Amino acid sequence: MLHSNSDKGDGSVKYILTGEGAGTIFIIDDTTGDIHSTKSLDREQKTHYVLHAQAIDRRTNKPLEPESEFIIKVQDINDNAPKFTDGPYIVTVPEMSEMGTSVLQVTATDADDPTYGNSARVVYSILQGQPYFSVDPKTGVIRTALHNMDREAREHYSVVIQAKDMAGQVGGLSGSTTVNITLTDVNDNPPRFPQKHYQLYVPESAQVGSAVGKIKANDADTGSNADMKYTIINGDGAGVFSISTDKETREGILSLKKPLNYEKKKSYTLNIEGANTHLDFRFSHLGPFKDVTMLKIIVGDVDEPPLFTMPSYLMEVYENAKIGTAVGTVTAQDPDTANSLVRYFIDYNTEEDRYFTIDANTGTIKTAKIFDREETPWYNITVAASEIGLCKAVPESRNGPTTGHRTSAVCGALIYSGDNPGLVSHVPVGIRILDVNDNPPELAREYDIVVCENAKPGQVIQTITATDKDNSANGARFHFSLDEGLSLNPNFTLRDNEDNTASILTRRRRYSRTTQDIYYLPILISDGGVPPLSSSSTLTVRVCACERDGRVRTCHAEAFLSSAGLSTGALIAILLCVVILLAIVVLFITLRRSKKEPLIISEEDVRENVVTYDDEGGGEEDTEAFDITALRNPSAAEELKYRRDVRPEVKPAPRPHPSSSLDSINVQEFIKQRLAEADLDPSVPPYDSLQTYAYEGHRSEAGSISSLDSVTTQSDQDYNYLGDWGPEFKKLAELYGEIESERTT
């Protein structure tokens, strides 16, 4: 209620209300000043309102008092129940936890005013979940209420928690929530085998490495707490069997380490242990977390294929062996108790197998064809063995393997059934073909042998080698020699180097292409085999012109002038002269044809122009070609003539002046002096210079050089020393050296 001291009660004062909710929530009687609310108020939405009131003169609308402010507070009542905003809850707690272990703290909120009365004072209580869990009334902390709660007994719990305001008094409002509690596993249960004794049947045909059985120990725990490892702790089969753990199924997988043999051992006993791999020492007092069981393995008898005494066979046979020669024997036995007889046959998979046969009863392999080691040095075949009980007397198929059957050579015409191919065993057999010395040695390649014209005696012109298709035992050592069926070769000889090579050597000095440009040298090559084999070959030796350092210049025959020493410049000059002469002749003929010929030519007017060139010199009778008096007056010929096109680099040594007395002059010494000067003078012209001296000497040391009777008589004279007489006797040495070689050849 509002009232102004200026209000006399005559209605002249008017009250006005402004502020929050004025006119909507709150209204005022402008005459009396009474304030009323038009609707219910909610403290949880707005706790107070600020209003402004003023009294004015109704007639003048002027304020009678200044505006005043007042606050209306909304008083709380208990109209909101507690609420769990985060519920429902899902929580876990380890099993076997101690009593009072905190699980979760729940919190309920109340929208009422916590500062006014007990409307927001909440108290917690448990409606469902006793006696396993409890809750703190003030804090809302949920705890375990029992000792050693076992997950394996009960895993899930549903707990209902209530929150009540007014401090739990009668008339208070309440709310509830659900807490789902799951016990998590701990390793508090050791593994246990359901049985203490097991028995397992394993056939002896089980493959090594294959799984032959499974065993499992039960563990009430889950996850890693139930992981375990299986081991064979003892037993007579610890070396034959092995065990591993399947991580998904936690089973022990028993595998075979070694092949089983029923005939040798019919049973095995194993002690298998299963133990947890993750231990919790808090529960070690519950006992050892492992268990042991006994496994007895019974080996089953299976009809096994024959067993060869060796995993593979290596045999040898000589390449010249006759058909039917025994190569070797394979042996197989029936490992079963019955010890049945075994038959052998060759598994004809390739054409190579057709080279051999096998005795079905004894297993002896024999040759069926003739072998050539140089063509095929090795054969690989497969021999099969089966029990006689598997053989059937039916005709052998000529078309190879058929459906359900395959061909063999057992018992002459037998095949084995393909229904059980495991009862037939196979073994590889390698057959090496041994070498026999049946290939003579040959030259390793074709040789192009060259001998220089200026070769010296004993000079090596080629080294040859040989090859042999036989192996090293029959062809490693070669012997080289000249063909003994021919006479001694005067031109070349052969030297065996005793290292499977031989050298070709010259036997004389100098060879001439013009006389003979090709020589044939037959040689004989033998090997070191037993018995030794040999072959003959013919080497071709070409005569070539070589430089001083041994390089081949040419191997074609040249004109005599070229061998005489004509230079390239002289040859070019001669060719130019010939061309000029041909041009003059052509011009002359052309001019004659251009003249007007007479209309009638007399038959007697036959003209010939014969030009004769016969300038061969006068020989020894020509006394005017050279004045012999120059020999008697050597001082007149002392003038040294140098080339006019080049200047000599080294001047020749001054010639000694002979005595002026003609009687004291030795013409032979004079000629030798001129010969030495012609050979050593660097200023001689680049063309042949013919100097004639009328001096024949006292006598000839070579005797007669006449070629008469040289064909019919055998001379022992060696003309090789002619090559040492100088360039003047070079051609003579070549001619007589070649003639001697040809006659001896």
Order of alpha helices (4+ residues) and beta strands (2+ residues): beta-beta-beta-beta-beta-beta-beta-beta-beta-beta-beta-beta-beta-beta-beta-beta-beta-beta-beta-beta-beta-beta-beta-beta-beta-beta-beta-beta-beta-beta-beta-beta-beta-beta-alpha-beta-beta-beta-beta-beta-beta-alpha-alpha-alpha-alpha-alpha
